[in-house]
Amino acid sequence: MDDEPLEQWAERRERRRPARGERRATPLGDRPEQGTHVGPDTPRVIQEWNGWQWTPAGVTEGQTAAAAETGKDANARAERVPLPVFSKLPPMPEPWRPTQPFYRPGTPEQ
């Protein structure tokens, strides 16, 4: 396994981290990790990144109000998502070839 240098790892990690002051909405309730489409009328807490952790910044009544509060940060979040490289394909496998010549019984050998 190839290990990447620490500098490259730190740079990649820093690109994924949120910017200071960025906001996100999290549903209040038993399952905060659920998607935004589940329970759109559920109250949401607005959290703000202070450079070290997400801190509460306010509460909204539902998903539409939360999207209005955090929508300006959507482009910044989308740019941090690493996209896969589609131009690289794995090497083509060698075709299967029998290791011994196969002769059908009853036919003359060549």
Backbone as CSV, one residue per row, in Angstrom:
resi,resn,N_x,N_y,N_z,CA_x,CA_y,CA_z,C_x,C_y,C_z
1,MET,0.838,-1.172,0.000,0.000,0.000,0.000,0.887,1.241,0.000
2,ASP,0.567,2.191,-0.834,1.353,3.412,-0.919,0.819,4.441,0.069
3,ASP,1.694,4.955,0.893,1.316,6.006,1.831,1.600,7.355,1.201
4,GLU,0.640,8.270,1.324,0.868,9.603,0.789,1.613,10.437,1.823
5,PRO,2.393,11.394,1.379,3.111,12.255,2.324,2.142,13.045,3.199
6,LEU,2.585,13.395,4.381,1.748,14.097,5.338,1.281,15.446,4.802
7,GLU,2.129,16.129,4.044,1.759,17.432,3.502,0.582,17.310,2.534
8,GLN,0.591,16.278,1.691,-0.512,16.079,0.749,-1.802,15.736,1.490
9,TRP,-1.698,14.896,2.510,-2.874,14.531,3.282,-3.462,15.764,3.972
10,ALA,-2.600,16.597,4.578,-3.072,17.785,5.276,-3.731,18.765,4.308
11,GLU,-3.174,18.895,3.115,-3.770,19.786,2.115,-5.144,19.276,1.673
12,ARG,-5.253,17.972,1.442,-6.526,17.375,1.049,-7.565,17.517,2.158
13,ARG,-7.145,17.326,3.402,-8.049,17.468,4.549,-8.514,18.913,4.687
14,GLU,-7.628,19.858,4.495,-7.974,21.269,4.633,-8.975,21.703,3.564
15,ARG,-8.884,21.124,2.362,-9.843,21.452,1.303,-11.242,20.969,1.650
16,ARG,-11.366,19.853,2.383,-12.673,19.299,2.733,-13.317,19.999,3.911
17,ARG,-12.524,20.669,4.734,-13.066,21.290,5.942,-13.913,22.504,5.584
18,PRO,-14.963,22.770,6.369,-15.797,23.944,6.105,-15.049,25.240,6.398
19,ALA,-15.494,26.308,5.756,-14.909,27.628,5.997,-15.490,28.202,7.290
20,ARG,-14.723,29.026,7.948,-15.196,29.654,9.194,-16.435,30.495,8.889
21,GLY,-17.487,30.311,9.674,-18.733,31.037,9.477,-19.732,30.318,8.587
22,GLU,-19.336,29.176,8.007,-20.268,28.414,7.171,-21.366,27.824,8.040
23,ARG,-22.572,27.751,7.491,-23.722,27.258,8.251,-24.291,25.993,7.643
24,ARG,-24.925,25.175,8.502,-25.640,23.981,8.051,-26.866,23.805,8.916
25,ALA,-27.841,23.078,8.386,-29.085,22.809,9.118,-29.137,21.333,9.470
26,THR,-29.482,21.045,10.716,-29.606,19.672,11.202,-30.969,19.509,11.846
27,PRO,-31.708,18.430,11.493,-33.030,18.238,12.101,-32.931,17.995,13.601
28,LEU,-33.855,18.565,14.333,-33.953,18.286,15.765,-34.735,16.996,15.943
29,GLY,-34.353,16.194,16.883,-35.078,14.960,17.133,-34.130,13.818,17.436
30,ASP,-34.682,12.601,17.307,-33.927,11.408,17.665,-32.876,11.032,16.623
31,ARG,-33.122,11.373,15.361,-32.225,10.947,14.282,-31.739,12.155,13.477
32,PRO,-30.726,12.869,13.940,-30.269,14.052,13.217,-29.527,13.717,11.924
33,GLU,-29.141,12.452,11.725,-28.384,12.095,10.524,-29.270,11.781,9.330
34,GLN,-30.592,11.875,9.478,-31.490,11.550,8.369,-31.453,12.636,7.306
35,GLY,-31.915,12.300,6.113,-31.882,13.224,4.989,-32.842,14.393,5.159
36,THR,-32.612,15.438,4.374,-33.450,16.630,4.483,-34.856,16.385,3.958
37,HIS,-35.028,15.393,3.090,-36.358,15.127,2.552,-37.263,14.412,3.555
38,VAL,-36.685,13.838,4.609,-37.464,13.144,5.627,-37.913,14.179,6.648
39,GLY,-39.207,14.313,6.817,-39.753,15.266,7.777,-39.427,16.704,7.434
40,PRO,-39.892,17.213,6.296,-39.546,18.587,5.932,-40.126,19.626,6.884
41,ASP,-41.139,19.271,7.670,-41.723,20.216,8.620,-41.106,20.116,10.015
42,THR,-40.114,19.255,10.170,-39.433,19.099,11.452,-38.579,20.335,11.725
43,PRO,-38.565,20.843,12.945,-37.697,21.992,13.256,-36.228,21.644,13.029
44,ARG,-35.456,22.623,12.602,-34.029,22.433,12.324,-33.212,23.400,13.169
45,VAL,-32.062,22.922,13.601,-31.123,23.798,14.280,-30.097,24.258,13.243
46,ILE,-29.802,25.542,13.238,-28.775,26.085,12.350,-27.469,26.070,13.130
47,GLN,-26.471,25.408,12.552,-25.163,25.320,13.189,-24.155,26.110,12.360
48,GLU,-23.193,26.705,13.039,-22.174,27.509,12.377,-20.800,26.968,12.746
49,TRP,-19.920,26.876,11.749,-18.562,26.370,11.962,-17.693,27.507,12.482
50,ASN,-17.080,27.319,13.667,-16.252,28.377,14.246,-14.760,28.143,14.026
51,GLY,-14.427,27.191,13.193,-13.028,26.862,12.934,-12.598,25.576,13.604
52,TRP,-13.325,25.139,14.628,-12.995,23.916,15.349,-14.171,22.970,15.473
53,GLN,-15.398,23.508,15.614,-16.568,22.663,15.806,-17.817,23.394,15.331
54,TRP,-18.905,22.634,15.192,-20.191,23.211,14.827,-20.877,23.698,16.098
55,THR,-21.243,24.975,16.132,-21.909,25.544,17.295,-23.313,25.987,16.903
56,PRO,-24.301,25.890,17.811,-25.664,26.305,17.481,-25.732,27.813,17.225
57,ALA,-26.476,28.187,16.181,-26.627,29.601,15.840,-28.096,30.019,15.824
58,GLY,-29.019,29.063,15.796,-30.438,29.400,15.774,-31.287,28.189,15.465
59,VAL,-32.605,28.387,15.456,-33.554,27.315,15.170,-34.554,27.833,14.148
60,THR,-34.934,26.958,13.191,-35.951,27.317,12.200,-37.121,26.354,12.315
61,GLU,-38.232,26.729,11.683,-39.443,25.915,11.802,-39.462,24.709,10.875
62,GLY,-38.784,24.760,9.757,-38.809,23.649,8.816,-37.670,23.739,7.822
63,GLN,-37.709,22.827,6.837,-36.630,22.739,5.862,-36.556,23.982,4.974
64,THR,-37.688,24.550,4.582,-37.637,25.709,3.683,-36.988,26.905,4.366
65,ALA,-37.299,27.132,5.624,-36.671,28.229,6.354,-35.187,27.962,6.590
66,ALA,-34.849,26.701,6.847,-33.442,26.349,7.054,-32.646,26.514,5.766
67,ALA,-33.255,26.162,4.627,-32.568,26.320,3.341,-32.325,27.792,3.038
68,ALA,-33.259,28.649,3.425,-33.065,30.086,3.216,-31.918,30.617,4.070
69,GLU,-31.742,30.066,5.252,-30.662,30.511,6.147,-29.294,29.999,5.708
70,THR,-29.236,28.773,5.181,-27.946,28.156,4.869,-27.678,28.060,3.379
71,GLY,-28.579,28.542,2.546,-28.438,28.375,1.101,-27.226,29.039,0.501
72,LYS,-26.761,30.126,1.091,-25.614,30.818,0.514,-24.327,30.009,0.628
73,ASP,-24.289,29.036,1.522,-23.101,28.207,1.687,-23.152,26.921,0.865
74,ALA,-24.222,26.718,0.116,-24.380,25.466,-0.630,-23.297,25.299,-1.689
75,ASN,-22.939,26.357,-2.394,-21.907,26.253,-3.430,-20.553,25.916,-2.830
76,ALA,-20.229,26.496,-1.686,-18.948,26.195,-1.037,-18.897,24.736,-0.607
77,ARG,-20.015,24.211,-0.103,-20.039,22.799,0.286,-19.913,21.897,-0.922
78,ALA,-20.557,22.261,-2.028,-20.509,21.423,-3.226,-19.116,21.397,-3.843
79,GLU,-18.378,22.495,-3.754,-17.037,22.533,-4.337,-16.038,21.681,-3.571
80,ARG,-16.313,21.371,-2.309,-15.392,20.563,-1.516,-15.553,19.068,-1.758
81,VAL,-16.601,18.653,-2.436,-16.836,17.229,-2.661,-15.874,16.731,-3.730
82,PRO,-15.027,15.753,-3.416,-14.106,15.251,-4.435,-14.864,14.406,-5.459
83,LEU,-14.623,14.669,-6.718,-15.267,13.919,-7.784,-14.352,12.808,-8.268
84,PRO,-14.917,11.673,-8.668,-14.078,10.576,-9.156,-13.489,10.925,-10.521
85,VAL,-12.370,10.311,-10.829,-11.720,10.500,-12.117,-12.280,9.446,-13.064
86,PHE,-12.960,9.903,-14.108,-13.606,8.967,-15.021,-12.740,8.609,-16.217
87,SER,-11.654,9.293,-16.437,-10.863,9.040,-17.636,-9.926,7.853,-17.488
88,LYS,-9.734,7.360,-16.286,-8.809,6.258,-16.068,-9.580,4.944,-15.970
89,LEU,-9.292,4.035,-16.858,-9.913,2.717,-16.829,-8.891,1.697,-16.362
90,PRO,-9.336,0.617,-15.745,-8.378,-0.414,-15.353,-7.819,-1.087,-16.596
91,PRO,-6.660,-1.698,-16.493,-6.089,-2.368,-17.664,-6.971,-3.529,-18.118
92,MET,-7.025,-3.725,-19.417,-7.856,-4.796,-19.964,-7.228,-6.147,-19.626
93,PRO,-8.020,-7.092,-19.134,-7.440,-8.402,-18.797,-7.077,-9.167,-20.066
94,GLU,-6.116,-10.030,-19.911,-5.717,-10.881,-21.036,-6.832,-11.889,-21.314
95,PRO,-7.071,-12.202,-22.586,-8.112,-13.191,-22.881,-7.697,-14.571,-22.375
96,TRP,-8.692,-15.387,-22.029,-8.402,-16.717,-21.518,-7.953,-17.608,-22.658
97,ARG,-6.880,-18.283,-22.448,-6.374,-19.233,-23.429,-6.081,-20.533,-22.683
98,PRO,-6.546,-21.635,-23.241,-6.290,-22.909,-22.557,-4.792,-23.196,-22.525
99,THR,-4.363,-23.851,-21.461,-2.938,-24.144,-21.321,-2.521,-25.353,-22.138
100,GLN,-3.477,-26.226,-22.462,-3.170,-27.402,-23.277,-4.067,-27.389,-24.506
101,PRO,-3.574,-27.871,-25.609,-4.449,-27.948,-26.792,-5.584,-28.935,-26.519
102,PHE,-6.772,-28.596,-26.957,-7.934,-29.442,-26.746,-8.267,-30.140,-28.066
103,TYR,-8.374,-31.447,-28.007,-8.734,-32.229,-29.187,-10.022,-32.966,-28.885
104,ARG,-10.983,-32.840,-29.792,-12.254,-33.521,-29.627,-12.062,-34.982,-30.009
105,PRO,-12.580,-35.915,-29.209,-12.417,-37.333,-29.560,-13.125,-37.644,-30.878
106,GLY,-12.541,-38.458,-31.632,-13.124,-38.891,-32.900,-12.747,-38.012,-34.071
107,THR,-11.981,-36.987,-33.839,-11.534,-36.147,-34.963,-10.036,-36.353,-35.123
108,PRO,-9.585,-36.305,-36.344,-8.129,-36.497,-36.553,-7.353,-35.323,-35.950
109,GLU,-6.205,-35.671,-35.393,-5.367,-34.641,-34.812,-4.705,-33.842,-35.909
110,GLN,-4.493,-32.602,-35.655,-3.900,-31.740,-36.688,-2.421,-31.631,-36.531
